[in-house]
């Protein structure tokens, strides 16, 4: 019930290492060796010391045969959302060379490889690793290593777009996932990629079991986390034993991560699979806290990465005493570790005492660094305010009243567990806009808005920020805005080199036309609204947090009055310089997920945009700048502040 991962190389003193395993109470090794013949040498040595041997094999990512397959079959390699193949692209590291699981020839290649190892006499089992796609999201502590932030799924790391995958998906679901505005939100596409990996895993299991050997795997921490991060839904795999890599130092850095993951794994694993817990070997007392966290929450064994990390004689002595005591308990309980543990892990970050201590220490380090001091000062934190909530990410802001420093605190939840966090000094204030109140005896018609704003001397503001260098075109766009207390009056002016209006009704794909947009978050919660209107007044309205945005009803849409200088009939793209204007009268009932009685004195957050995805020159302009790597307007973090008089 105590195992280790280990790399084997010809010429190493494997006999000595097996002797140490035996002394420490270890019973098995997940051994990575270059060839089947290397296992034929190693297995008798391990068995002499009472150590079982599982071949630790990379499957979807190539290892010992990487160069040969790259040369002979470059068409086998996985492709990302940008259309780049790993045959000639690097994702994070040079050795990431993942294959496409949908290709029959790839499956046959893997099957033959597995057979060659199963034919090794004395091998107890096969343990697959790297059986997945490239990490669409890395563990949070690795982000600084690659100078990235992965608060959502980005195209460069989103793999699985090989033509064979796309063809197979379209045959099953009837559409190409790339047609979606954001393919990462398509649950069918996400699960389809998981299922392709599962099919290959269970094919391998069939081969392994046909040879009478045990089937195991070393997947990401939990099935739900793995499904999101690497498309690895391992709870559906036909495994005898699973060794999930619950490396807490990669995620929250707190031992509670091991407890949470183990609780989730007991719930979500294949019911016939024996659950172990994989963890980093550390030469200190935390090693034993980690093992307690796993075994106290349902794990039946431990695997450490690797035995070489247990260096000091004192730690080895403690490890031996620990394994002896656990084995004694297991023997008493009929070869099971019986414990009482929660059915569901607590995902509230503020109840994770160890995590919050680390969060606060990071704040103290930031304050000390800013002040040029070495010592850590005490904090007097105010209330944590939820600023944004999308996908697996929650953004909070909190102020330290001692130093006057505001912090952005972000928590990440992949699966049902707290899986990462970050603390930064709050970014500088975004743009601000004071919105004047004007007096009206009745709600104006939309065609009256320009003259009404002229009469009240309401100024125009440019929408002129080019956020993405791949889309440099900048038409002349400006807007002006006022309110009556009960409605918002919005007027756009546009001059651009072509214009298009193909959306024929409301809640259509207006962003593909010559389009202006107003995004606004009326309250300090995760909900915001997007009002997108093409040049003939066809309107799209949605509301809610990023991952749950219902469309507005016909009644809500009809209440928004509109006027366009181009009329209201659709037309195909017209090339040549064109000037047009649009006016909207937006009643407070438009914010259908909130109950607002007035706009007077309100402070909201919002942004104004201009786009045209299918114009001859696509463009994406904003009023308040956006610091994301790709065009994305659904980013409340970059909203400016709107003060309503």
N, C-alpha and C positions, 0 to 999 in steps of 0.2 A: 504493500500500500504506500510505500515511499519509493519514488523513482527520480531519475534525473535525465535531462537531455545531455547529449555528449557528441562532439565531433570526433570521429575516428580517422586516423591517418596511418598508413603503413609505417612501421618503424617506431611508433610511440610505445611507451611502456604501459600497455593496456592491462597487463596482469596486475601491476601495482595499483592502478586506479580501481580495478574491480575489487582488489583487497580492501581498499578504503571504503568502497560502497558497502561491502559486507560488514565491515566494522561499524559503520554508521547506521546499520539496520535497513539499508536500501535493498529492494527486491527486484528492481527492474531498471533497464536503461533504454531510452529512445535514442538509438545509435544512428548517426549519419555517416555513412561510409561511401567512398566513390563508386565502388563496383560490387556486384554480388560476390565475387571471389574474396573481397575484403571481409565480408560477413562470414564467409566460410572459415577464415582464419580467426576472427574475433569471437564467434559464438562458443566454441569449445572452452575458450579461456573464461568467458563470463559464466558459463554453466558450471565450471569447476568451483566457482565462488557462490553458486546458488543464485545467480542473477539472470532473470529473463531478458531476452533481447527482442525488441521491436525495431524493424527497419524504419527509421525516420526519413521519409521521402518527400521531396518537393514534387508537386504534381503540375498545377497550372502554371507555375513559375518555374522556368528551367534552371538547373544548377550545373551538374557535371557535364551535361551534353549541350550546353547553351550555344557555344560557338558553332558547333556542327549544324544544329537545327536552324540557326540564324542564316547560315550560308545556304543550306539546302531548301528550306521552306519559309522564306520571309512572309509568305501569304498566310501563315498560320497565326500571326501575332495579333493581339488585341488592339482595338482602335478606340480613340477617345471621341468625345462629342464634337471636337473640332476637325475630325477626320484624320488625325495623326496616328500612325501605326507605331507600336513599340519596336517594330523591326528597325526603324530609323529615328525614333524619338526616345528621349529619356524622361521617365517619370520619377522624380526624386533622386534615384540612384541608378547607376549603370547596370546593376544586376537585376533590376526589375524587367523581366522579359516574359510577360504572361501570355499564354496561348488563348485562343478563342474556343470556348467549350462547345459551341454549336457545330463545329466542323467534325464530320464523321472520321476524317483521317487523324484529327487530333485525339479523338477518343480512342481510336484503334492504337495509336502510338502509346498512349498512357496505359491502356490495357496490356499491351505486350511488355511494357516496362515493369508493371506490377507482377505479371506472371514470372518474369525472369528472377525477381526477388523471392517470390513465393516458392520457387523451386529449390531454394537454399535449404538444405537439411538442417533441422534444429532451430530454425528461425521461429520464434513464438508468435509474431504478429507483424502487421504493417501499421504504421502511424503516419498519416498524410499531413502535410503542412503546405503552406502557400496555396491552399486549394480554394482559390477565390479570385476576385479581380483586384486591380490596383486600388489602393486606399483612396476613395473619393474624399474621405476626411481622415487625416492623421490624428493620433492622440494629441491632446492639446499641448503637452510639454515638448513635443517635437516641432511645433510650429516655428519657434525662433531659429532652429537649426537651418530651416529652409527659407527664413524670412517671409513667412506667409501667415495669413489669417484665414481659416476655413470655417467661417460662421454659417456657411450654407454650401451647397454643392456647386462647384465651379467646373466649367467645361473642360479645362485642361487636365483635370484629374478624374473626370467622369468617363470611365471606360465601359466597353460592352457594345460599341457601335460598329463592329465588324459587319460587312455586308451580309454574311451568313446569319448573323444574329438578327439584323433588321428584317431580312427576308422571312425568317422563321416567325418572328413576332407578327409581321403583317399578315402572314397566312393564318395565324391564330386569332388576331384581334381586328384585322381589317384596316389598319392605319399604320403610318410610319410615326414613331414617337418624336421624331425631329420636327414634325408638323405642330407640336404643342408649343405654346408660348414659352413654357419652362418645362422641359422634359423631366427635370428632377422631381417634379411634383406629381408625375404620372405613376400611380400605384401599380397599375398593370405592368408597366415597363420595369419598374423596380423589382417586382416579384418575379417577373419572367427571367430576369438575369439571375436572381437567386435560384430559381428552379433549374436553370441550365447547369449551374454548379452542383446542385443537389443530384441531378440525373447522373453526372459523372461520378460523384462520390458514391452513389449507390451501385453504379456499375462496378467500381473498384471493390466495394464491399462484397458483391456477388463473386468476384474472382477470388478474393482473399478467403471467404468462407468455403469456397469449393475446394480449397487446399487444406481445410481444417485448421486455419489459423485465425487469430484474433484481429478484429478490425478496430483501429483507433484513429484519432485525429487530434491535431493541435490547432484549434480555431481561435478566433478573437473572443473577448471575455464572455459575452452572452449571445444567444441567438438573435435577439432583437438589436443589440449593438452591432453585431457582425453583419446583419442584413443591411443596416443603414451605411456602415462604414466601408464594407468590402463586398457586399452582395453574397453573404455567406450564411444561409439560413440553416445552421447545423443541427437544430432541433429535429429536423426532418431526415437526418442521415441515419443509415442503418449501422450504427456503431455499437461495439461491445463496451468500449471504454472511451471516454473523452477527457482530454487534458487541456481545457481552455486556458489560454495565456492571460491570466488575470494580473498583469503587471501594474500594480497600483502606482508606481513611480512614473508611469507614462501618462496617467490620467489625473486623478485628484491629488495624488501623492499621499493620501491618507489611507490607513488600514481599513477604514469603513468601506472603501471601494470593494475590497475583497468580500466583506460580509454581504454587501448589497448584491454583488454579482452572483454569489453562490446561492442566495435566496432565489434570485431570478432563474438561475440555471436548474435548480431543483424543480421549479415550476415548468420550465419550457423545454427541457431536454427530452429526447426520445425516452419513453418510459422504461425500455429494456436496457438503456445505456447506463453503465456505472460511471458516476460523476467523480472525477478527481479535480484538483485545482492546481494549475501551474502558476508558479511565482518565482521572482528573482531570488537567488541565493544571496544573502547578505551576511557579512561577518560581524553580526551584532545582535542585540536582543530583539530588534524589531522582527527578525526572522520568525521568532516563536509567536509573537503577536499575530503575524500573518497566518501562520498555520492554525492557530486557535480560531481566527476569524473564519477560516474555511471549514474546518472540521466541526465547529460549533453551529454552523448554519447549513449542514447537509452534505458536504463533500465526504467521500469515502476514502480518499487518499490524496497524496501530495506529490507533485513533481517539481523539482527545482531546476532553474536554469542559472548555472550548472553546478555540479559538485565542486568544480574548481573554485567557486566563490566561497566555499567553506574552508578557510585557510587556517585560522588560529586553532591550536590544540584545545583551548577552553571551549570554543564554539562547537567543535566536533564532539567534545565530551558531552556538552549539553544536548546536542542533536541526537546522540545515541540514547541518552536517558529519555528524551522526548519520544523517540520512535518506540522504545521498549514499553513506555507507559501507555501509549496509544494502542499498540498491538495487544496489550493485556486487556484493555477495555473492550477491544474488538472481539477478542476470543470469548470473553464473558458474555457478550451479546450476540453470539452466533454468527461471527464474522461480519457484523454490521456495526457502524457507529450510529447509535440512536440518540438523537438530540431533539430538543424542542426549539423551533426557530420561527420567525415571522413568515407568513404566507406571501407577503408583498414587501419589498424594500421601501423604506421611507425616502421619497424623492425630494422632500423639502430641504433645500441647501442650508437653511438657517438652523435646522436641527442636527446638522453634522458638525459637531463641536470641533473636531480636529480640522476639518476643512476651513471653518470660519476663523480659526486661530491662524491658519496659514494666510488667509485672505487679509486679515488685519496686520499680520507681520509684513506682508508685501506693501500695504499702505504706509506703515512706519518707515520702511526702507525708501519709499518714494519721497516721503516728506524729508527724511534725513538727507537724501541725495540732492533734493532741490535746495536745501539750506546749507549744503556743504558740510554737514556734521556727520560724525561717526556713530554716535549713540542713537538709540531708538527712543522716541518720545511717546508718552501715553496718548491715547486717542479719546475723543469724546464724540462718538458718532451719532448723527441724527437718524432719522427714519430712512430705511431703504425704500426708494421710489421706483416702481416698475416703469421703465421708459418705453420698452419695446419687447415684443414676444413674437418670434417667428420660427417656424420649423423646429429645430432642436435647441434654439438659443433664447435665453432670457437676459435682457439688459436692464440693470438697475443703476441708479445713481444715489450716492450718499455723500454727505458733507461731514468732514471732521471739524467740529466747532472750535477745537483748540488751535488748529493751524489755518482754518478757513479754506482748506483744500477740498475740492469736489472730486470724487472718484467715480469712474465708470466701472462697475463690477458686472462681469458676464459669467453666467453659468450655462453649461452645455449638458443636454440630456439625450443621449443616444440609447434607445431602448427605454426602460422604465427606471433607470438609475442615473444619479448624478455622475457624469463621466468626465467633467473637466471644468475649469474656471480660469478667469483672468481678471487682473486689476490694472487699470491705467488711470493716469491723471485725466480728469474730464477734458475733452477737447475744447478748443476755443469756441466761443459763442458763434453760432451760425448767423445768417442774415436775419434782420428784424424789419418788420413793416407795421406801421401804424395805420389802421383802417378807419377812415373817417365815417362818422354817422351823418346821414343826410335826412332831411325832413320830407316825408311824402304823405299826402292825405290818403293815398291808396297805393296798393302794390302796382308799380309801373309795368307797362308792357315792355317786352324785350327791345323793340325797335326804338323806344324812348330812352334807353339807357345811355347811349353816347351823348345825346344833348343834355341829359340830366347831369351826367358827370362833368361835362363842359361847364355847365352853369355853376356847379359847386367847386370848380377849379381842382378837380381830382387829377393828379399827375400820373403819367405813364412810367412804368418800370421795365427795364429790358429783361428779356429772357435770352441771355447771351453767353452762358457758360458752356464751353465745349469740354466735356468731361473725359472723352475717349478719343485718343489720337487717330484711331482707325476710322473715325467719322468726323472729319474736320469741317464739313460744310456748315456754314452759319447763316441761315436766312435772317432777315430783319424781323424781329418779333418783340412785341411789347404788350403789356397789360396794365390795366388800372382797375382798382377795386374799391368799393364802398359798401356800406350796409345801412339798412333802415331800422335795425333792431329785430325785424322778423324775417328779413331776407338779405342775401348777398347779391350785389350788383357787380358783374364782372364783364369787362370789355377787352377784347384782344384785337390787335392790328398785326397783320402779317404781310411781308413781301418776300416771295420765294421764286425760284426758277422753274418750278412746275407745280401743278396742283392736281389732286385726285380725290374723288368721292364715290367709292364703290359700295360702301356699306349702305344698305337700303332701309334699314330699320334700327331701332334702338337696341342696345345691348349686343350689337354686332362687333365686328373686328375693325372698329373705327381707327385704331392705332396704325393700321396699314395705310390709311388715307392721310391727306394733309390734316393734321390733328393737333389740337391744343388740349392741355390737361391741367387739372387742379386737384392735388392730393391734400387732404387735410385731416388732422387728428384733433377732434374737438375737446377731448377730455384727456386726463393723464392716465390713460390705460393703453392696452395694446391694440385697440381698434382704430382704424383710420378708413377714410373713404377716398376712392378715386373716381373723379368725374372727368371722363374723356370724351371730347366732342370733335367730330370732324368738321370740315369747312362748310357743310350744308346743314349743320345742326343736329346730326344723328348722334345720340348720346349713349354712353355706357356708364353705369354707376354700380359700384360694388362697395361693400363695407365689411369690416371685421378685422381680425388679426391676419397675418400673412398667410397662414395655412388653412384658413376657413373663411372664405370671402363670398357670401351669397350675393347674387345679383339683386338689384332693386326691382321692386314690383312695377307693373305698368302704371299703377296709380301714382307711385313716387316719381317715375319718369315724366309722366304727363304734367305734373305740378311744376316742373322746371320750364320756365318760358325761355324761348330761344329766338334769335334773329341772326340771319347771315346775309352778308352783302351778295353772296353767290346764289341765293335762293335755297330751295330744299329738294331739288331733283338731282339724282345721282348722275355721275358721268365718269368716263375713263380718264386717264391721266392726260392733262393738257400741258404740253411743253411751252416754255416761254415765260418771261417774267409776269407774275400775277400778284396783284394786291387784293387782299380780302380782309373782312372784319367779321367778328362774331361777338354777340352779346348774350349773356345769360342772366336770368333772374332766378336765384336759388333759394327757395324757402327753407326754413330751419327743419321742416318735416323731412327734407332730403336725408338728414342724418337719422336714418330709420332704426338704428340700434341704440340710440340715445334719446333721452327726453329733455330737450332744450326748450325753454320758454322765451328766451331772448338771447340776442347776440351782444347786448350792451355789457361792456366791461369785461368781456371774455378774453382769455389768452389761449390761443390755439397754436398748433404747429402745422406747417404745411409747406408745399413747394408747387411751383408752376413750371410746366414743361411744354415743349414743342417737339413733335416727332413726325415721322412719315416712313414707316418700315418698308413700304413697297413703292415709294417714289423713286424716280430715276436716280436721285441722290439721297439715300437714307441719311437721317440725321437725328440727334438726340440732345436737345438743349435743355438747360434748366436755369431757374432763377437763383436758387441756392446750390452751391457746388456739391458734387457727389464724389466720394473717394473710393469707389469700387472699381474692380478691374475690368468689368464688362458692362454694357448698357443695362441698367436696371433702375426703374423709377420707384419700385416698391421697396423703399429703403427709408423708413421713418427716422433712422439715426441722422440723416442728412437734411431733415426738414428745417426750415427757418421758423422764427417765432412771429406770430401774427397777433397784434394787440388791437382789439376792437374797441373803438371809442364808446 
